[in-house]
Amino acid sequence: MTEFGFTCTGVRADPYAAGPTLVFRLAITASGDTRVHALALRCQIRIEPARRGYGQAEADGLADLFGERSRWGNTLQPVQFAQVTLMVPSFTGSTEIDMAVPCTYDMDIAATRYFTALDDGEAPLLMLFSGTAFTGAGGFHVEPVPWDREAAYRMPVRVWQEMIEQHFPGCGWLRLPRDAMDELLAYRSRHALASWEATVRALLAEAGAAATAATAATASRPSPPSPPERLRAGLLPRAGERTAP
């Protein structure tokens, strides 16, 4: 059976894709001189968060995924990033091919929140390969690609940042339920706001003013009268001092 090997040699952001897309460069080898007519390949990509260090700002950004640092020994588990398929054309010995991975800026996706929380450095990835190979010099032989084929790759964080900046320059993306979106649209219409940015800023300003007013009201509230000195000392009036019913 043919032995296959996989190595990721680089990654880039595709500036011409319709949506955010990373393009990984794969080097594929096949043992011996066996001709590979085609390779139907499946690749699952996981993030291995335990394989890098994090600054305090990054740790704060990852708190909703992994909790506090004190718990990271148990919570810093692999995160699913993507699962893609591709057809590798005929080759003998070795070949290289691009693997396009569509991405999202949806902050409800764990992988997106992970990449967004990173300031710089590298994101540790693990690629798990499987599939079917069609080989043979004088005909077709169908062989499976073993499930233990994998390749580790450390993706520069700047590549993710460049990809997001290409498709969402200077801004972010937020997904809302339909009823919340309807309420937000009604608020924008009532206040004749020109943009969604102005709408959100107006709501933030209202929330900030309400919080400030609540703090001021609490601070100006008079303190309750202090109990008599003898009661504070834990003393009760003597029987002769009590008022008759």
Secondary structure, DSSP 8 states (H G I E B T S, - for coil): ---EEEEEEEEEE-TTSSS-EEEEEEEEEESTT-EEEEEEEEEEEEE-GGGS---HHHHHHTHHHH--GGGHHHH---EEEEEEEEEE--EESEEEEEEEEE----TTSHHHHHHHH--SSEEEEEEEEEEEEEE-SSS-EEEEEEEEEEEEEEEEHHHHHHHHHHHSTT-------HHHHHHHHHHHHHTT-SSHHHHHHHHHHHHHHHHHHHHHHHHHS-------HHHHTT----GGGS---
